[in-house]
Amino acid sequence: MLFFFENERKKKAARTAKTEHVGTPAVGGPFCLIDHDGRPVTDQNWKDQYKLIYFGFTNCPDICPAELARMTNALTLLGMNVKD
């Protein structure tokens, strides 16, 4: 029994110690997305304006309200007019 648990502990340690890197995320730059009405939207739609693109959660009773508050605070700090 001791051998089994020691072996499982070593396997778990090996799995958690293994970190895989697949590159650097492409953050910023040109983009093309589809809005909630099905129309294409690109970075050129908001040229020379601040952009905040948020990909929400499918079920978020706890997370979304906190994230929306963070976005509101960020926009307020930037001097943007935030509607309730």
Distance bins in CASP14 RR format, pairs under 12 A and 6 or more apart:
PFRMAT RR
TARGET T0000
AUTHOR 0000-0000-0000
RMODE 2
METHOD distances of the structure
MODEL  1
1 7 0 0 0 0 0 1 0 0 0 0 0
1 8 0 0 0 0 0 1 0 0 0 0 0
2 8 0 0 0 0 0 1 0 0 0 0 0
2 9 0 0 0 0 0 1 0 0 0 0 0
3 9 0 0 0 0 0 1 0 0 0 0 0
3 10 0 0 0 0 0 1 0 0 0 0 0
4 10 0 0 0 0 0 1 0 0 0 0 0
4 11 0 0 0 0 0 1 0 0 0 0 0
5 11 0 0 0 0 0 1 0 0 0 0 0
5 12 0 0 0 0 0 1 0 0 0 0 0
6 12 0 0 0 0 0 1 0 0 0 0 0
6 13 0 0 0 0 0 1 0 0 0 0 0
7 13 0 0 0 0 0 1 0 0 0 0 0
7 14 0 0 0 0 0 1 0 0 0 0 0
8 14 0 0 0 0 0 1 0 0 0 0 0
8 15 0 0 0 0 0 1 0 0 0 0 0
9 15 0 0 0 0 0 1 0 0 0 0 0
9 16 0 0 0 0 0 1 0 0 0 0 0
10 16 0 0 0 0 0 1 0 0 0 0 0
10 17 0 0 0 0 0 1 0 0 0 0 0
11 17 0 0 0 0 0 1 0 0 0 0 0
11 18 0 0 0 0 0 1 0 0 0 0 0
12 18 0 0 0 0 0 1 0 0 0 0 0
27 51 0 0 0 0 0 1 0 0 0 0 0
27 53 0 0 0 0 0 1 0 0 0 0 0
28 43 0 0 0 0 1 0 0 0 0 0 0
28 51 0 0 0 0 1 0 0 0 0 0 0
28 53 0 0 0 0 1 0 0 0 0 0 0
29 42 0 0 0 0 0 1 0 0 0 0 0
29 43 1 0 0 1 0 0 0 0 0 0 0
29 44 0 0 0 0 0 1 0 0 0 0 0
29 47 0 0 0 0 0 1 0 0 0 0 0
29 51 0 0 0 0 1 0 0 0 0 0 0
29 53 0 0 0 0 0 1 0 0 0 0 0
30 41 0 0 0 0 0 1 0 0 0 0 0
30 42 1 0 0 1 0 0 0 0 0 0 0
30 43 1 0 1 0 0 0 0 0 0 0 0
30 44 0 0 0 0 1 0 0 0 0 0 0
30 45 0 0 0 0 0 1 0 0 0 0 0
30 46 0 0 0 0 0 1 0 0 0 0 0
30 47 0 0 0 0 0 1 0 0 0 0 0
30 51 0 0 0 0 0 1 0 0 0 0 0
31 40 0 0 0 0 0 1 0 0 0 0 0
31 41 0 0 0 0 1 0 0 0 0 0 0
31 42 1 0 0 1 0 0 0 0 0 0 0
31 43 1 0 1 0 0 0 0 0 0 0 0
31 44 0 0 0 0 1 0 0 0 0 0 0
31 45 0 0 0 0 0 1 0 0 0 0 0
31 46 0 0 0 0 0 1 0 0 0 0 0
31 51 0 0 0 0 1 0 0 0 0 0 0
31 53 1 0 0 1 0 0 0 0 0 0 0
32 39 0 0 0 0 0 1 0 0 0 0 0
32 40 1 0 1 0 0 0 0 0 0 0 0
32 41 1 0 0 1 0 0 0 0 0 0 0
32 42 1 0 1 0 0 0 0 0 0 0 0
32 43 0 0 0 0 1 0 0 0 0 0 0
32 44 0 0 0 0 1 0 0 0 0 0 0
32 45 0 0 0 0 1 0 0 0 0 0 0
32 53 0 0 0 0 0 1 0 0 0 0 0
33 39 0 0 0 0 1 0 0 0 0 0 0
33 40 1 0 0 1 0 0 0 0 0 0 0
33 41 1 0 1 0 0 0 0 0 0 0 0
33 42 1 0 0 1 0 0 0 0 0 0 0
33 43 0 0 0 0 1 0 0 0 0 0 0
33 45 0 0 0 0 1 0 0 0 0 0 0
33 46 0 0 0 0 0 1 0 0 0 0 0
33 51 0 0 0 0 0 1 0 0 0 0 0
33 53 1 0 0 1 0 0 0 0 0 0 0
33 54 0 0 0 0 0 1 0 0 0 0 0
33 55 0 0 0 0 1 0 0 0 0 0 0
34 40 1 0 0 1 0 0 0 0 0 0 0
34 41 1 0 0 1 0 0 0 0 0 0 0
34 42 0 0 0 0 0 1 0 0 0 0 0
35 41 1 0 1 0 0 0 0 0 0 0 0
35 42 0 0 0 0 0 1 0 0 0 0 0
35 45 0 0 0 0 1 0 0 0 0 0 0
35 53 0 0 0 0 0 1 0 0 0 0 0
39 45 0 0 0 0 1 0 0 0 0 0 0
41 51 0 0 0 0 0 1 0 0 0 0 0
41 53 0 0 0 0 1 0 0 0 0 0 0
42 51 0 0 0 0 0 1 0 0 0 0 0
42 53 0 0 0 0 0 1 0 0 0 0 0
43 49 0 0 0 0 0 1 0 0 0 0 0
43 50 0 0 0 0 0 1 0 0 0 0 0
43 51 1 0 0 1 0 0 0 0 0 0 0
43 53 0 0 0 0 1 0 0 0 0 0 0
44 51 0 0 0 0 0 1 0 0 0 0 0
45 51 0 0 0 0 1 0 0 0 0 0 0
45 53 0 0 0 0 0 1 0 0 0 0 0
46 52 0 0 0 0 1 0 0 0 0 0 0
46 53 0 0 0 0 1 0 0 0 0 0 0
49 78 0 0 0 0 0 1 0 0 0 0 0
49 80 0 0 0 0 1 0 0 0 0 0 0
50 71 0 0 0 0 0 1 0 0 0 0 0
50 74 0 0 0 0 1 0 0 0 0 0 0
50 75 1 0 0 1 0 0 0 0 0 0 0
50 77 0 0 0 0 0 1 0 0 0 0 0
50 78 1 0 0 1 0 0 0 0 0 0 0
50 79 0 0 0 0 1 0 0 0 0 0 0
50 80 1 0 0 1 0 0 0 0 0 0 0
50 81 0 0 0 0 0 1 0 0 0 0 0
51 74 0 0 0 0 0 1 0 0 0 0 0
51 75 0 0 0 0 0 1 0 0 0 0 0
51 78 0 0 0 0 0 1 0 0 0 0 0
51 80 0 0 0 0 0 1 0 0 0 0 0
52 67 0 0 0 0 0 1 0 0 0 0 0
52 68 0 0 0 0 0 1 0 0 0 0 0
52 70 0 0 0 0 0 1 0 0 0 0 0
52 71 1 0 0 1 0 0 0 0 0 0 0
52 72 0 0 0 0 0 1 0 0 0 0 0
52 73 0 0 0 0 0 1 0 0 0 0 0
52 74 1 0 0 1 0 0 0 0 0 0 0
52 75 1 0 0 1 0 0 0 0 0 0 0
52 77 0 0 0 0 0 1 0 0 0 0 0
52 78 0 0 0 0 1 0 0 0 0 0 0
52 80 0 0 0 0 1 0 0 0 0 0 0
52 82 0 0 0 0 0 1 0 0 0 0 0
53 71 0 0 0 0 0 1 0 0 0 0 0
54 60 0 0 0 0 0 1 0 0 0 0 0
54 63 0 0 0 0 0 1 0 0 0 0 0
54 64 0 0 0 0 1 0 0 0 0 0 0
54 67 1 0 0 1 0 0 0 0 0 0 0
54 68 0 0 0 0 1 0 0 0 0 0 0
54 70 0 0 0 0 1 0 0 0 0 0 0
54 71 1 0 0 1 0 0 0 0 0 0 0
54 72 0 0 0 0 0 1 0 0 0 0 0
54 74 0 0 0 0 0 1 0 0 0 0 0
54 75 0 0 0 0 0 1 0 0 0 0 0
55 64 0 0 0 0 0 1 0 0 0 0 0
55 67 0 0 0 0 0 1 0 0 0 0 0
56 63 0 0 0 0 1 0 0 0 0 0 0
56 64 1 0 0 1 0 0 0 0 0 0 0
56 65 0 0 0 0 0 1 0 0 0 0 0
56 67 1 0 0 1 0 0 0 0 0 0 0
56 68 0 0 0 0 1 0 0 0 0 0 0
56 71 0 0 0 0 0 1 0 0 0 0 0
57 63 1 0 1 0 0 0 0 0 0 0 0
57 64 1 0 0 1 0 0 0 0 0 0 0
57 65 0 0 0 0 0 1 0 0 0 0 0
57 66 0 0 0 0 0 1 0 0 0 0 0
57 67 0 0 0 0 1 0 0 0 0 0 0
57 68 0 0 0 0 0 1 0 0 0 0 0
58 64 0 0 0 0 0 1 0 0 0 0 0
60 66 0 0 0 0 1 0 0 0 0 0 0
60 67 1 0 0 1 0 0 0 0 0 0 0
60 68 0 0 0 0 1 0 0 0 0 0 0
62 68 0 0 0 0 0 1 0 0 0 0 0
63 69 0 0 0 0 0 1 0 0 0 0 0
63 70 0 0 0 0 0 1 0 0 0 0 0
64 70 0 0 0 0 0 1 0 0 0 0 0
64 71 0 0 0 0 0 1 0 0 0 0 0
65 71 0 0 0 0 0 1 0 0 0 0 0
65 72 0 0 0 0 0 1 0 0 0 0 0
66 72 0 0 0 0 0 1 0 0 0 0 0
66 73 0 0 0 0 0 1 0 0 0 0 0
67 73 0 0 0 0 0 1 0 0 0 0 0
67 74 0 0 0 0 0 1 0 0 0 0 0
68 74 0 0 0 0 0 1 0 0 0 0 0
68 75 0 0 0 0 0 1 0 0 0 0 0
68 82 0 0 0 0 0 1 0 0 0 0 0
68 84 0 0 0 0 0 1 0 0 0 0 0
69 75 0 0 0 0 0 1 0 0 0 0 0
69 76 0 0 0 0 0 1 0 0 0 0 0
69 82 0 0 0 0 0 1 0 0 0 0 0
70 76 0 0 0 0 0 1 0 0 0 0 0
70 77 0 0 0 0 0 1 0 0 0 0 0
71 77 0 0 0 0 0 1 0 0 0 0 0
71 78 0 0 0 0 0 1 0 0 0 0 0
71 80 0 0 0 0 0 1 0 0 0 0 0
71 82 0 0 0 0 1 0 0 0 0 0 0
72 78 0 0 0 0 0 1 0 0 0 0 0
72 79 0 0 0 0 0 1 0 0 0 0 0
72 80 0 0 0 0 1 0 0 0 0 0 0
72 81 0 0 0 0 0 1 0 0 0 0 0
72 82 1 0 1 0 0 0 0 0 0 0 0
72 83 0 0 0 0 1 0 0 0 0 0 0
72 84 0 0 0 0 1 0 0 0 0 0 0
73 79 0 0 0 0 0 1 0 0 0 0 0
73 80 0 0 0 0 0 1 0 0 0 0 0
73 82 0 0 0 0 1 0 0 0 0 0 0
74 80 0 0 0 0 1 0 0 0 0 0 0
74 82 0 0 0 0 1 0 0 0 0 0 0
75 81 0 0 0 0 1 0 0 0 0 0 0
75 82 1 0 1 0 0 0 0 0 0 0 0
75 83 0 0 0 0 0 1 0 0 0 0 0
76 82 1 0 1 0 0 0 0 0 0 0 0
76 83 0 0 0 0 0 1 0 0 0 0 0
76 84 0 0 0 0 0 1 0 0 0 0 0
END
